Amino acid sequence: MAGLWLVRDACGLACAALTWALVLYAAVAVAAVAAWPLSGTWAGLLNNAAFLGTCALALGAHLRAMLTDPGAVPLGNATPEFIESLALLPGQVVYKCPKCCSIKPERAHHCSVCKRCIRKMDHHCPWVNNCVGERNQKYFVLFTLYICIISLHALIMAAGQFMFCFDRQWTNCSRFSPPVTVLVLILLCFEGLLFLLFTAVMFGTQVHAICTDETEIERLKGEHPSWERRVRWEGMRSVFGGGPPSLGWLNPFEGLLYSRWGGGPRRPPPLAPPGRPSRAPPASAAFHPQCVAPRLSPAGNHRTVPTRRWRAAGRGPARGLLLGASAVSE
C-alpha cells in the first residue's frame, strides 16, 4: 500500500504482536468465561457487543498509531541546493541533523529506533512500534483510552464471575472446569489491573502534554519554548481536529478514506514555504512550525546557535556548516 509506514524493529514488532495477543485473549476470556452468567440474555448480548466493540476500536487505534507516519522529516535533504532554495534572509539559520542528514524543523528530534527526525516527537513507544509525533498522537491517545476502558470492563466482569462461582460453590457456574475457569480469570485480572494502571497513567500524561503543548522530550530537556503555545482546548483541537468536540475525536478510523480538512489524510507541509520565509510563522502554521528561525549573534549577522541549545541536545560545541553557515548541525 502506497505511503505505508512501518518501523522494522524486531523488539517493536514483537511488542506490537504481544499487544494484539493480549487484547484478543481478553476478548475471548470475557466473552466465553467472565460473561457466562449473562449468556442467552439481552444484557449478555449488549455486554459482549460493548466489550468487543471497544476491543475493535483499541486495535484500530493501535494499527493507525503504528502504521501512520508520525511526522518524519525527509531524509538527506540537507543539500546545498535545497538550502539555497529556502531563500534564507540574512541572519537566519536552519538546523541540520548529523545522524540522518536532514534539515531539522523546530521541535523535531531524532529517534534512534526509527532512525529519522520526527516532528513534535513525544517519545518512542515499543507497544505501537512507532514514535508518537504530531501526525499519530491522536491514535496513540485513543489507544491508551480504549485499552484503559476494556481493562476496567474486564476486571469488573472477572470479579462478577468469581462472586457468581463462589455463590454456587463452583458448580454449574461456567462452561469450563473450575481449575480452567480460575486460571483464565486470574490471568484476566492480572492483565486487566496491569494495563489499567499503565494506560491510565499514559493517557493522563498525554492529555496533559497536549493541553500544555509540551512534549515529554521537551519537558525532560527543560527546553524553553520559542513557539506560541496552544494550550487546553486549542491544543486538543490541534491534535484531534478543528472545531468543537465531536464523536470524530473518538474515532480512530476518521480520515482513513477522506478528511474534512481537504479530501485526504492530513500531511505535514513542505519543510519551508516557497519564496522568502517570514521571521514569524503565520497563524495558519499552527500545526507545523517553520523550520527557519532567525538567530543573530551580538556581533552582527554571523549565524550561530545559542550554547544552551547545544548543551540541551547533549552535544559538544562543534558546528557543521553548509553554504557558509546557513545550515548548522544540531
Phi, psi and omega in degrees: 000132183296137177079009180289132179251126177210123178279122182271073179239122186299316180296316180295319178295322178295318178295322178294318178295321177296322177301313178297319180297319180292320179293318179294323176298316179298321180297315180291317182296319180289313184291323187264336186239299188294329182264013183299321179300338181262003184297140180084006180240161176296325178298318178295319179296314179294322179298312180294321179296318180294316182292312182292326176295320178293324175299319179296319177295320179296315180291325176296317177296324178297315179297316180295320179294326183279323188258005178262132174302119184287356183119042183288137176282138180306139182286144169062029181267006179276060179256154178303323181295316181292318180296322178294327180290344178288345178052055182295141174282159178303129179092354179271149179228158168234150184263139179247131175278122181287348183272321181242007176054049180238148171291126191260111178292166175298140179072012175267145178224152181274132177258126182286341179274310178286339182060036178218158169277131185245128177294134177048048181290129177266306177190168173261124183252116179293336182291333174251004178051047182194162170283153171260111183228197188291338184262343182234011181296324178303314183292325178292319178297316179295323178299312179295323179296312184288326175294321177298318181293313182290332176294315178295318178299316180296320178298317180295317181293320179294318178297320178296321179291321176300313180296322179296318181288322177297320180296326180264007180055039175061030175242127178055044179242359181201155177283351179249168179292157180305316180299318180294318180298315180297315181298314180298317182290323178296314178297321179294319178295317179297313179297316182296316181293317182299310185280339173296312180294315184296310184286331177296318178294315180297318179298317179296317180292324179292316178297320178296319179296322179292317183289336177258355181054050178219117180285167180297321179296317179296324179291316181293324180279347182067035182287135178274126185293131173256006180249163178279118185287143174251106189252160177053235187294330177296320176293320178297318179293327179293334180266315187266347179125149181292166179091179180289163177303140181211174178295337177299334177296332183263004184259110180287349182263358180294136180083004180291318180251339180210172177214136179286355177269358179150035170076035177170168179299149179297139175227147179293151180287172175304161185300324176219145180291155178296153179085200183275124181290146178276162180284338178234126181295142180291166181296332180291348180267026185297324181289320190230097182299152178296148177273349182260127179219137182288134175224110182247138174277159179301335184283343182149231187264013178295132184273124184213174179238132179304143181300328181301322181296324180292316181293321180296327180278354178075026181239163181283182184280358181294143183233133175257125188243148172235146178053048176063051174075022175274344175230131186240130176288134179223000000 
